Amino acid sequence: MSRRRRAPTVVFALAAIVAALAAVAWRQSTTRETMQELARVERDLAVALDEREGVAREVVALESRWVTAEAARRLGLRPPAESEIVITSGAAR
């Protein structure tokens, strides 16, 4: 009878070990997938930051005095005469 009493305990212990190993394998595979996704997001972020820096450099270049003055010359812009200046009061609605 002692063997019969031990059998369920051994089966339960083996089932617990198998369940623990399955949990570890699942956790590791989930971690691997998460790390791959994180690496992809970091690459995308690096590309976006590079694009942002490029756009910022382009904006600085286009806002330079020479470009602004040349654009004003080509468009025929000039400072307004005193009679053309209108001062308004109040907040916009």
Secondary structure, DSSP 8 states (H G I E B T S, - for coil): -HHHHHHHHHHHHHHHHHHHHHHHHHHHHHHHHHHHHHHHHHHHHHHHHHHHHHHHHHHHHHTSHHHHHHHHHHHT-----GGG-----S---
